[in-house]
């Protein structure tokens, strides 16, 4: 009479390992098909609008009251650099925001309809809001949202 071979622990380990391999292959196939059918959207939407040019201060608010605006212009250069009252650094357009920064300071200015850039910051007198507008002569060259 022939003896039947009983499953050994080693046989179960091999079957378990084969199950993991099959699952991994199925997952790899699924990810490959998903990558082809659903391409990833572009991650960076930054710098989609050309804001380069010279914007004049149109109005300023301090403590919620409008004050005469005598500030220097905001100059946004084509190479991604800016100048504002002696402050120089780089800028990046990110959606409806212009992010201004140098090695120490970062600020965000909101792009608003009507060719306006509104910079809000806390100065020594509290919250200050500066509204910069593109000069009429330059509106034909570039467009803000």
C-alpha positions in Angstrom: 0.0 0.0 0.0 1.4 3.4 -1.0 1.6 6.1 1.5 0.1 9.4 0.7 2.3 12.4 1.1 0.9 14.9 3.5 1.4 18.6 2.8 4.5 19.9 4.5 5.1 23.3 6.0 7.5 24.1 3.2 4.8 23.4 0.6 2.5 25.9 2.3 5.2 28.6 2.3 5.8 28.1 -1.4 2.0 28.4 -2.1 1.8 31.5 0.0 4.7 33.1 -1.8 3.2 32.3 -5.2 0.0 34.0 -4.0 1.9 37.2 -3.2 3.7 37.1 -6.5 0.4 36.7 -8.4 -1.2 39.6 -6.4 1.9 41.8 -7.1 1.7 41.1 -10.8 -2.0 41.9 -10.9 -1.3 45.2 -9.1 1.5 46.0 -11.5 -0.8 45.4 -14.5 -3.5 47.5 -12.9 -1.2 50.4 -12.2 0.2 50.3 -15.8 -3.2 50.4 -17.3 -4.3 53.2 -14.9 -1.2 55.2 -15.8 -2.0 54.9 -19.5 -5.8 55.6 -19.2 -5.6 58.4 -16.6 -2.5 60.5 -17.2 -1.5 62.7 -14.3 -2.5 66.3 -14.6 0.3 68.8 -14.7 1.3 69.5 -11.1 2.5 73.1 -11.5 0.1 75.8 -12.7 2.6 78.5 -11.6 3.7 81.2 -14.0 0.8 80.8 -16.4 0.2 84.6 -16.7 2.8 87.1 -17.8 2.7 89.9 -15.2 6.0 91.5 -16.1 5.9 95.3 -16.3 5.6 98.4 -14.1 2.6 98.7 -11.8 1.9 102.1 -10.1 0.4 102.3 -6.6 -3.2 103.3 -7.2 -4.4 103.4 -3.6 -3.4 102.4 -0.1 -5.3 101.6 3.1 -4.0 101.7 6.7 -6.2 100.9 9.6 -9.1 100.5 7.1 -8.8 104.1 5.9 -7.7 105.1 2.5 -4.5 107.2 2.5 -2.6 109.0 -0.4 -0.4 106.5 -2.1 3.1 107.8 -2.7 4.8 104.4 -2.8 7.3 103.4 -5.5 6.1 101.3 -8.4 6.1 97.5 -8.3 8.4 96.3 -11.1 8.0 92.7 -12.2 10.7 91.7 -14.7 10.5 89.0 -17.4 13.2 86.9 -15.7 11.1 86.3 -12.6 12.7 89.1 -10.5 11.0 92.1 -8.9 11.8 95.4 -7.3 9.7 97.3 -4.8 11.0 100.2 -2.7 14.5 98.8 -2.6 13.3 95.3 -1.9 14.5 92.9 -4.6 13.9 89.3 -5.0 12.1 86.8 -7.2 8.4 86.3 -7.9 6.2 83.4 -8.9 2.6 83.6 -10.2 0.6 80.8 -8.6 -3.1 80.9 -9.6 -4.6 84.1 -8.4 -1.5 85.0 -6.3 1.9 86.6 -6.9 4.4 85.2 -4.4 7.2 87.7 -3.8 10.3 86.5 -1.9 14.0 87.1 -1.2 16.3 85.1 1.1 14.6 86.3 4.3 11.1 87.6 3.5 8.1 86.1 1.7 4.8 87.9 0.8 1.7 87.1 -1.3 -0.2 89.6 -3.4 -3.6 88.8 -4.8 -4.3 89.3 -8.5 -7.7 91.0 -8.9 -9.7 91.9 -12.0 -9.0 95.2 -13.6 -5.3 94.7 -13.9 -4.7 95.1 -10.1 -2.3 93.5 -7.7 -3.2 93.9 -4.0 -0.4 93.5 -1.5 -1.4 93.1 2.2 1.2 93.1 4.9 1.7 94.0 8.5 4.0 97.0 8.9 4.9 99.1 12.0 1.4 100.8 11.7 -0.6 97.6 11.5 -2.3 96.0 8.5 -1.5 97.9 5.2 -3.1 97.2 1.9 -1.4 98.5 -1.3 -3.2 98.3 -4.6 -1.0 98.4 -7.7 -2.4 98.9 -11.2 -0.8 98.6 -14.6 -0.2 101.8 -16.5 -2.7 102.3 -19.3 0.0 102.6 -21.9 1.3 99.1 -21.0 -2.1 97.4 -21.0 -1.8 96.4 -24.7 1.5 94.6 -24.1 0.5 92.3 -21.2 -2.7 91.3 -19.6 -3.6 90.4 -16.0 -6.5 88.2 -15.2 
